[in-house]
Amino acid sequence: MSLSQTWDALIGGDLRRRMMGDFRRLSSRDSVMGRFDWYRRSTWDDSDREEFEARLKRCRYAGSKAQYLRIQAHHLAEVGLHTPAIELLDRLLRDFPDRGETAMSRLQKAGSLASLGELSAAIEEFRAALQAEREYPNVRTLAALDYGWFIVEKHLVDLFDEAADVLKEFENKQFGTAFPVVSYRVCAIQSILADARGDRAAAGDYARRALVEAAKTHSGYRYHAKTGLVESRPDWMEKRLTSLADESIR
């Protein structure tokens, strides 16, 4: 899926046109940077909130407001401001429900809850994100992949079977044309799940495939050569994959 197709899948062409209308109306007298920075803040003090609310109030369409709330929540979560990020996402889901935003909003909320150590609540949000995608498959996220990674990272052994089922269910829907980082995570998760089942050969095979994906320096796409490469390899996962890859060939 191309970048433009992904954009259309997430918000739809009609909503995109509405949002661009909001951009022009909201920022006709603003600088170019000001047009887009108001919902991409990395601070959240009283003045930030007041300006955000003033601009949000001027938006005409509920779908646009949902998009702005989700994007702002993402930027807050990126700098560790998870509590206000969750508040914005809850507001989106309560006041501006939009089926094109539900899956990603639930997924973002799950990530913030996990970062705050609220694992049970995070699990429910991951499941809600997956259900939203089942109900509205026009929107594709990587919820299945993120949920699987969360399960193996937290070593939630009781959920290993669920992780395997979810990966199988969404394999073609979410991972059809995969960048190296996606293939790496799929193989890494499958390696740990296979090891838990006692399938040493499969665990080793998946581990070696994950390590190959992690080492790639080209995405395989002509016009996006550096997009989707593995930029971060957690020590705990690297050690586990290396061990599983070596053990299976002894």
Beta strands, then each sheet from edge to edge (+ up, - down):
end
